[in-house]
């Protein structure tokens, strides 16, 4: 058999590339800096190529080094999936799931999902991470997460997805807004810059603009909020109006405010809620079972579509 590189040394290399610092990478790998450096040197000797160019003060990855990092990530992810396959053989709803969720869903759904698992699947442990869609998909591709809860549609090329429900959009504004709004709402009758949205990195902004057919950008205020709670406070201060997902409204985000809820223009605008996982995972049965359970959690508040 060929003298193959060790998984340990590949792990060192990937973490060094991620951290771009030997000391931080060594701490993540729970080894000394010299051990990590020696492991990477050993990897270079085995492969017969220089992966890192070094001097006394800095280093940089060579072109082949960056390619090895990318392939090493895939190898390590596949090994993790292999271990999970054997560990959970015959017992799909067991073990750990590293679950990522976007900020416009996490505060309103994750607590219910955790309680569900504690009650119905006590052998299943959820490790939670909240972040933007782009960062979560990157972490999933790198094997740092196992499963995502996202608002669809997003580009999930290379992944499997399962829709677990829909989340309608509602328009909210203060009960004492200085201008009259009649139903059905006509965006053209509203003042310019009177609609507040989240920062562009939050996918709900694009979903809301598309679903609610908000084509006139002059109506959108240039200030972008960082969270749904910030939007609520701005609208409650009579600065304008915004769109909120029904999931957040049902969870009480409008409690103790003077805001009213109305249907926006369009035919029942909504966003899809879905699970996303890697195509190579061995835990499809677990993820689909969890997806069906989440679908039941969403049922009275978020009308499920199949």
Secondary structure, 3 states (H helix, E strand, C coil): CCCCCCHHHHHHHHHHHHHCCHHHHHHHHCCCHHHHHHHHHHHHHHHCCCCEEECCCCEEECHHHHHHHHHHHHHHHHHHHHHHHHHCCCCCCCEEEEEEECHHHHHHHHHHHHHHHHHHCCCEEEEEEECCHHHHHHHHHCCCCCEEEEEECCCCCCEEEEEEEEEEEEEEEECCCCCCCCCCCCHHHCCCCCEEEECCCCHHHHHHHHHCCCCCHHHEEEEEECCHHHHHHHHHCCCCEEEEEHHHHHCCCCCCCCEEEECCCCCCCEEEEEEEEECCCCCHHHHHHHHHHHHHHHCCCCCCCC
